[in-house]
Amino acid sequence: MPASGLPDPAHRDLDLVVQALEAISPRWNAWVLMSLTEPARYSDLKARMPWMADGQLHPKVRDLQAAGLVRRTEHSRRHVVYALTDRGTGLLPVLDHFAAWGTKHLERPTVKDPVTKDATPRPVAKAEEIEDALALISNRHATAILWALRDRGAATAASLASSVLPDAHPTAVYHPLKHLSNKGLVVRDREGRFTLTAPGRGLNPAYQALTAWATGRPPARPASQRPAAVATQAKAVGPVLTTTPVLTSWKVGDLFSHPPVARPVKAPASPTGGPRR
């Protein structure tokens, strides 16, 4: 997707960022990348994502190979190993930024206490934080709009349409703006101008890291929080839970914060809380 009307060199960086998001934001791609922080056979990879059938997992691995993020090494017919390429390894600090943002800003999923039946917040695995954060900004034109609002501050829908989508009908900007508003990343003031919310502005370090990676400059790894144990993968939403990140390093165990028992399920979003998952 071209960045169109944004000025140089911003639109060149934006084009590369959007291309990067197209490679990493599809559902489960972050889980695949995190599960390959150490080389693994396909059977090992499948065991780490048991909810995915071969017909789902194989295409994911092939797409990440085509994107230059995963390498397949065939030692023999029965011995094939998958691992991250140097490019894929360099992406891990970027994903760490999105995990840190999700931990700070995303509304908390909940589980039902088996005794009290009350809904209580549960910790979230890094891969889940990453995928939910990427899902918010991978909507068509979302990143271009966030990029423009970051650079210019408040802007009307008409001015955003003319700069971000100059070749489209002006009304095309309203769908992505509605998406970003519903997700809590932008807000409209009384004068009809759109601005970034605090969570929207908070994406800046993640975008900076993704830009550095997409343009070939190594990004720095942020401080991040390692997930604690969780009881289930069933997802619901609740109030924002703010935590103070601590410095950790990536491990295969960071893929899950608990033994996988079922395929994760999205629950309806709550009308309250932080940006919606």
TORKOL-4160 file (C-alpha; in steps of 0.2 Angstrom, whole numbers, padded with zeros to 4 digits, m for minus):
277
<pt num="1" X="0000" Y="0000" Z="0000"/>
<pt num="2" X="0008" Y="0016" Z="m0005"/>
<pt num="3" X="0009" Y="0030" Z="0008"/>
<pt num="4" X="0003" Y="0042" Z="m0007"/>
<pt num="5" X="0002" Y="0060" Z="m0002"/>
<pt num="6" X="0014" Y="0060" Z="0013"/>
<pt num="7" X="0030" Y="0070" Z="0010"/>
<pt num="8" X="0047" Y="0063" Z="0007"/>
<pt num="9" X="0056" Y="0055" Z="0015"/>
<pt num="10" X="0042" Y="0050" Z="0027"/>
<pt num="11" X="0032" Y="0041" Z="0014"/>
<pt num="12" X="0046" Y="0030" Z="0009"/>
<pt num="13" X="0048" Y="0025" Z="0027"/>
<pt num="14" X="0030" Y="0022" Z="0029"/>
<pt num="15" X="0029" Y="0011" Z="0014"/>
<pt num="16" X="0042" Y="0000" Z="0021"/>
<pt num="17" X="0033" Y="0000" Z="0038"/>
<pt num="18" X="0017" Y="m0005" Z="0030"/>
<pt num="19" X="0025" Y="m0019" Z="0020"/>
<pt num="20" X="0033" Y="m0025" Z="0036"/>
<pt num="21" X="0016" Y="m0025" Z="0045"/>
<pt num="22" X="0009" Y="m0035" Z="0030"/>
<pt num="23" X="0022" Y="m0049" Z="0034"/>
<pt num="24" X="0020" Y="m0050" Z="0053"/>
<pt num="25" X="0003" Y="m0045" Z="0057"/>
<pt num="26" X="m0008" Y="m0059" Z="0050"/>
<pt num="27" X="m0015" Y="m0070" Z="0064"/>
<pt num="28" X="m0003" Y="m0082" Z="0073"/>
<pt num="29" X="0013" Y="m0075" Z="0063"/>
<pt num="30" X="0020" Y="m0068" Z="0079"/>
<pt num="31" X="0017" Y="m0084" Z="0088"/>
<pt num="32" X="0027" Y="m0093" Z="0074"/>
<pt num="33" X="0041" Y="m0081" Z="0075"/>
<pt num="34" X="0042" Y="m0082" Z="0094"/>
<pt num="35" X="0042" Y="m0101" Z="0094"/>
<pt num="36" X="0057" Y="m0101" Z="0083"/>
<pt num="37" X="0068" Y="m0091" Z="0094"/>
<pt num="38" X="0078" Y="m0108" Z="0094"/>
<pt num="39" X="0078" Y="m0119" Z="0079"/>
<pt num="40" X="0064" Y="m0132" Z="0079"/>
<pt num="41" X="0058" Y="m0146" Z="0068"/>
<pt num="42" X="0040" Y="m0144" Z="0062"/>
<pt num="43" X="0033" Y="m0157" Z="0075"/>
<pt num="44" X="0041" Y="m0146" Z="0088"/>
<pt num="45" X="0033" Y="m0130" Z="0081"/>
<pt num="46" X="0016" Y="m0138" Z="0079"/>
<pt num="47" X="0017" Y="m0144" Z="0097"/>
<pt num="48" X="0019" Y="m0126" Z="0103"/>
<pt num="49" X="0003" Y="m0121" Z="0093"/>
<pt num="50" X="m0008" Y="m0136" Z="0095"/>
<pt num="51" X="m0024" Y="m0127" Z="0090"/>
<pt num="52" X="m0017" Y="m0125" Z="0072"/>
<pt num="53" X="m0020" Y="m0139" Z="0059"/>
<pt num="54" X="m0007" Y="m0142" Z="0046"/>
<pt num="55" X="m0017" Y="m0134" Z="0033"/>
<pt num="56" X="m0016" Y="m0118" Z="0044"/>
<pt num="57" X="0002" Y="m0119" Z="0050"/>
<pt num="58" X="0011" Y="m0124" Z="0034"/>
<pt num="59" X="0005" Y="m0108" Z="0025"/>
<pt num="60" X="0011" Y="m0097" Z="0039"/>
<pt num="61" X="0028" Y="m0105" Z="0039"/>
<pt num="62" X="0029" Y="m0104" Z="0020"/>
<pt num="63" X="0024" Y="m0085" Z="0020"/>
<pt num="64" X="0037" Y="m0081" Z="0034"/>
<pt num="65" X="0050" Y="m0090" Z="0023"/>
<pt num="66" X="0045" Y="m0080" Z="0008"/>
<pt num="67" X="0046" Y="m0064" Z="0018"/>
<pt num="68" X="0064" Y="m0069" Z="0023"/>
<pt num="69" X="0061" Y="m0071" Z="0041"/>
<pt num="70" X="0061" Y="m0090" Z="0043"/>
<pt num="71" X="0074" Y="m0102" Z="0035"/>
<pt num="72" X="0071" Y="m0120" Z="0031"/>
<pt num="73" X="0086" Y="m0132" Z="0032"/>
<pt num="74" X="0084" Y="m0149" Z="0026"/>
<pt num="75" X="0098" Y="m0160" Z="0033"/>
<pt num="76" X="0089" Y="m0176" Z="0026"/>
<pt num="77" X="0072" Y="m0181" Z="0021"/>
<pt num="78" X="0067" Y="m0184" Z="0038"/>
<pt num="79" X="0077" Y="m0171" Z="0047"/>
<pt num="80" X="0071" Y="m0153" Z="0042"/>
<pt num="81" X="0074" Y="m0139" Z="0054"/>
<pt num="82" X="0066" Y="m0121" Z="0054"/>
<pt num="83" X="0075" Y="m0106" Z="0062"/>
<pt num="84" X="0074" Y="m0087" Z="0061"/>
<pt num="85" X="0085" Y="m0079" Z="0049"/>
<pt num="86" X="0096" Y="m0064" Z="0054"/>
<pt num="87" X="0082" Y="m0053" Z="0048"/>
<pt num="88" X="0069" Y="m0063" Z="0058"/>
<pt num="89" X="0080" Y="m0062" Z="0074"/>
<pt num="90" X="0082" Y="m0043" Z="0071"/>
<pt num="91" X="0063" Y="m0042" Z="0072"/>
<pt num="92" X="0062" Y="m0049" Z="0090"/>
<pt num="93" X="0067" Y="m0032" Z="0098"/>
<pt num="94" X="0053" Y="m0024" Z="0088"/>
<pt num="95" X="0040" Y="m0036" Z="0094"/>
<pt num="96" X="0046" Y="m0033" Z="0111"/>
<pt num="97" X="0041" Y="m0015" Z="0109"/>
<pt num="98" X="0023" Y="m0020" Z="0104"/>
<pt num="99" X="0023" Y="m0032" Z="0119"/>
<pt num="100" X="0027" Y="m0018" Z="0131"/>
<pt num="101" X="0014" Y="m0006" Z="0123"/>
<pt num="102" X="0001" Y="m0020" Z="0125"/>
<pt num="103" X="0005" Y="m0023" Z="0143"/>
<pt num="104" X="0004" Y="m0005" Z="0147"/>
<pt num="105" X="m0011" Y="0000" Z="0136"/>
<pt num="106" X="m0022" Y="m0014" Z="0131"/>
<pt num="107" X="m0038" Y="m0018" Z="0141"/>
<pt num="108" X="m0035" Y="m0034" Z="0152"/>
<pt num="109" X="m0043" Y="m0051" Z="0147"/>
<pt num="110" X="m0052" Y="m0059" Z="0161"/>
<pt num="111" X="m0056" Y="m0077" Z="0167"/>
<pt num="112" X="m0070" Y="m0083" Z="0178"/>
<pt num="113" X="m0065" Y="m0088" Z="0195"/>
<pt num="114" X="m0071" Y="m0106" Z="0197"/>
<pt num="115" X="m0076" Y="m0103" Z="0215"/>
<pt num="116" X="m0083" Y="m0085" Z="0216"/>
<pt num="117" X="m0088" Y="m0085" Z="0197"/>
<pt num="118" X="m0082" Y="m0067" Z="0197"/>
<pt num="119" X="m0072" Y="m0061" Z="0181"/>
<pt num="120" X="m0054" Y="m0057" Z="0186"/>
<pt num="121" X="m0040" Y="m0051" Z="0175"/>
<pt num="122" X="m0027" Y="m0063" Z="0169"/>
<pt num="123" X="m0009" Y="m0061" Z="0164"/>
<pt num="124" X="m0006" Y="m0062" Z="0145"/>
<pt num="125" X="0008" Y="m0071" Z="0136"/>
<pt num="126" X="0020" Y="m0059" Z="0126"/>
<pt num="127" X="0014" Y="m0067" Z="0109"/>
<pt num="128" X="m0004" Y="m0063" Z="0113"/>
<pt num="129" X="0000" Y="m0045" Z="0118"/>
<pt num="130" X="0010" Y="m0043" Z="0101"/>
<pt num="131" X="m0004" Y="m0050" Z="0090"/>
<pt num="132" X="m0017" Y="m0040" Z="0098"/>
<pt num="133" X="m0007" Y="m0024" Z="0097"/>
<pt num="134" X="m0003" Y="m0027" Z="0078"/>
<pt num="135" X="m0021" Y="m0031" Z="0075"/>
<pt num="136" X="m0026" Y="m0013" Z="0080"/>
<pt num="137" X="m0014" Y="m0005" Z="0067"/>
<pt num="138" X="m0014" Y="m0017" Z="0053"/>
<pt num="139" X="m0032" Y="m0012" Z="0047"/>
<pt num="140" X="m0031" Y="m0004" Z="0030"/>
<pt num="141" X="m0024" Y="0014" Z="0031"/>
<pt num="142" X="m0023" Y="0014" Z="0050"/>
<pt num="143" X="m0004" Y="0016" Z="0051"/>
<pt num="144" X="m0004" Y="0030" Z="0038"/>
<pt num="145" X="m0017" Y="0040" Z="0048"/>
<pt num="146" X="m0008" Y="0037" Z="0064"/>
<pt num="147" X="0008" Y="0042" Z="0056"/>
<pt num="148" X="0000" Y="0058" Z="0049"/>
<pt num="149" X="m0008" Y="0063" Z="0066"/>
<pt num="150" X="0009" Y="0060" Z="0075"/>
<pt num="151" X="0018" Y="0072" Z="0063"/>
<pt num="152" X="0005" Y="0086" Z="0062"/>
<pt num="153" X="m0006" Y="0084" Z="0078"/>
<pt num="154" X="m0024" Y="0088" Z="0076"/>
<pt num="155" X="m0031" Y="0086" Z="0058"/>
<pt num="156" X="m0049" Y="0085" Z="0051"/>
<pt num="157" X="m0055" Y="0070" Z="0041"/>
<pt num="158" X="m0054" Y="0080" Z="0025"/>
<pt num="159" X="m0036" Y="0085" Z="0027"/>
<pt num="160" X="m0031" Y="0067" Z="0032"/>
<pt num="161" X="m0040" Y="0061" Z="0016"/>
<pt num="162" X="m0031" Y="0073" Z="0005"/>
<pt num="163" X="m0014" Y="0069" Z="0012"/>
<pt num="164" X="m0015" Y="0050" Z="0016"/>
<pt num="165" X="m0028" Y="0045" Z="0003"/>
<pt num="166" X="m0026" Y="0058" Z="m0011"/>
<pt num="167" X="m0031" Y="0045" Z="m0025"/>
<pt num="168" X="m0047" Y="0039" Z="m0016"/>
<pt num="169" X="m0064" Y="0046" Z="m0013"/>
<pt num="170" X="m0063" Y="0058" Z="0002"/>
<pt num="171" X="m0076" Y="0047" Z="0012"/>
<pt num="172" X="m0064" Y="0032" Z="0011"/>
<pt num="173" X="m0055" Y="0040" Z="0026"/>
<pt num="174" X="m0070" Y="0038" Z="0038"/>
<pt num="175" X="m0069" Y="0019" Z="0040"/>
<pt num="176" X="m0051" Y="0018" Z="0046"/>
<pt num="177" X="m0055" Y="0033" Z="0057"/>
<pt num="178" X="m0070" Y="0025" Z="0065"/>
<pt num="179" X="m0059" Y="0009" Z="0068"/>
<pt num="180" X="m0046" Y="0019" Z="0076"/>
<pt num="181" X="m0058" Y="0029" Z="0086"/>
<pt num="182" X="m0067" Y="0013" Z="0092"/>
<pt num="183" X="m0051" Y="0005" Z="0097"/>
<pt num="184" X="m0046" Y="0020" Z="0108"/>
<pt num="185" X="m0031" Y="0026" Z="0097"/>
<pt num="186" X="m0038" Y="0043" Z="0091"/>
<pt num="187" X="m0052" Y="0055" Z="0097"/>
<pt num="188" X="m0062" Y="0068" Z="0089"/>
<pt num="189" X="m0064" Y="0085" Z="0097"/>
<pt num="190" X="m0079" Y="0097" Z="0096"/>
<pt num="191" X="m0071" Y="0106" Z="0081"/>
<pt num="192" X="m0071" Y="0090" Z="0071"/>
<pt num="193" X="m0052" Y="0087" Z="0072"/>
<pt num="194" X="m0044" Y="0071" Z="0076"/>
<pt num="195" X="m0029" Y="0069" Z="0087"/>
<pt num="196" X="m0020" Y="0054" Z="0095"/>
<pt num="197" X="m0025" Y="0048" Z="0112"/>
<pt num="198" X="m0012" Y="0044" Z="0125"/>
<pt num="199" X="m0011" Y="0025" Z="0119"/>
<pt num="200" X="m0010" Y="0031" Z="0101"/>
<pt num="201" X="0005" Y="0042" Z="0106"/>
<pt num="202" X="0012" Y="0028" Z="0116"/>
<pt num="203" X="0014" Y="0018" Z="0099"/>
<pt num="204" X="0028" Y="0030" Z="0094"/>
<pt num="205" X="0042" Y="0019" Z="0101"/>
<pt num="206" X="0035" Y="0004" Z="0093"/>
<pt num="207" X="0034" Y="0013" Z="0076"/>
<pt num="208" X="0051" Y="0020" Z="0078"/>
<pt num="209" X="0058" Y="0002" Z="0081"/>
<pt num="210" X="0048" Y="m0005" Z="0066"/>
<pt num="211" X="0054" Y="0009" Z="0055"/>
<pt num="212" X="0072" Y="0006" Z="0060"/>
<pt num="213" X="0070" Y="m0012" Z="0057"/>
<pt num="214" X="0061" Y="m0010" Z="0040"/>
<pt num="215" X="0074" Y="0003" Z="0034"/>
<pt num="216" X="0089" Y="m0008" Z="0039"/>
<pt num="217" X="0094" Y="0001" Z="0055"/>
<pt num="218" X="0095" Y="m0010" Z="0071"/>
<pt num="219" X="0081" Y="m0006" Z="0084"/>
<pt num="220" X="0085" Y="m0005" Z="0102"/>
<pt num="221" X="0076" Y="m0018" Z="0113"/>
<pt num="222" X="0064" Y="m0010" Z="0126"/>
<pt num="223" X="0062" Y="m0015" Z="0144"/>
<pt num="224" X="0048" Y="m0028" Z="0145"/>
<pt num="225" X="0038" Y="m0039" Z="0157"/>
<pt num="226" X="0039" Y="m0058" Z="0156"/>
<pt num="227" X="0021" Y="m0065" Z="0158"/>
<pt num="228" X="0016" Y="m0074" Z="0173"/>
<pt num="229" X="0006" Y="m0090" Z="0174"/>
<pt num="230" X="m0012" Y="m0090" Z="0167"/>
<pt num="231" X="m0026" Y="m0102" Z="0170"/>
<pt num="232" X="m0034" Y="m0102" Z="0152"/>
<pt num="233" X="m0033" Y="m0095" Z="0135"/>
<pt num="234" X="m0051" Y="m0090" Z="0134"/>
<pt num="235" X="m0051" Y="m0071" Z="0131"/>
<pt num="236" X="m0063" Y="m0058" Z="0138"/>
<pt num="237" X="m0059" Y="m0040" Z="0142"/>
<pt num="238" X="m0059" Y="m0030" Z="0158"/>
<pt num="239" X="m0051" Y="m0014" Z="0165"/>
<pt num="240" X="m0034" Y="m0007" Z="0160"/>
<pt num="241" X="m0020" Y="m0015" Z="0171"/>
<pt num="242" X="m0004" Y="m0004" Z="0171"/>
<pt num="243" X="0012" Y="m0013" Z="0176"/>
<pt num="244" X="0030" Y="m0007" Z="0176"/>
<pt num="245" X="0041" Y="m0017" Z="0163"/>
<pt num="246" X="0057" Y="m0025" Z="0168"/>
<pt num="247" X="0071" Y="m0030" Z="0157"/>
<pt num="248" X="0071" Y="m0048" Z="0151"/>
<pt num="249" X="0077" Y="m0058" Z="0136"/>
<pt num="250" X="0067" Y="m0068" Z="0124"/>
<pt num="251" X="0066" Y="m0087" Z="0126"/>
<pt num="252" X="0056" Y="m0100" Z="0118"/>
<pt num="253" X="0046" Y="m0101" Z="0134"/>
<pt num="254" X="0040" Y="m0083" Z="0132"/>
<pt num="255" X="0029" Y="m0090" Z="0118"/>
<pt num="256" X="0017" Y="m0096" Z="0131"/>
<pt num="257" X="0014" Y="m0091" Z="0149"/>
<pt num="258" X="0006" Y="m0108" Z="0153"/>
<pt num="259" X="0005" Y="m0125" Z="0145"/>
<pt num="260" X="m0006" Y="m0124" Z="0129"/>
<pt num="261" X="m0023" Y="m0133" Z="0132"/>
<pt num="262" X="m0035" Y="m0125" Z="0120"/>
<pt num="263" X="m0036" Y="m0114" Z="0105"/>
<pt num="264" X="m0037" Y="m0095" Z="0111"/>
<pt num="265" X="m0054" Y="m0088" Z="0108"/>
<pt num="266" X="m0059" Y="m0070" Z="0106"/>
<pt num="267" X="m0072" Y="m0063" Z="0118"/>
<pt num="268" X="m0083" Y="m0048" Z="0114"/>
<pt num="269" X="m0075" Y="m0031" Z="0119"/>
<pt num="270" X="m0080" Y="m0022" Z="0134"/>
<pt num="271" X="m0087" Y="m0004" Z="0132"/>
<pt num="272" X="m0074" Y="0001" Z="0146"/>
<pt num="273" X="m0055" Y="m0001" Z="0148"/>
<pt num="274" X="m0040" Y="0003" Z="0137"/>
<pt num="275" X="m0038" Y="0001" Z="0118"/>
<pt num="276" X="m0049" Y="m0014" Z="0113"/>
<pt num="277" X="m0040" Y="m0030" Z="0108"/>
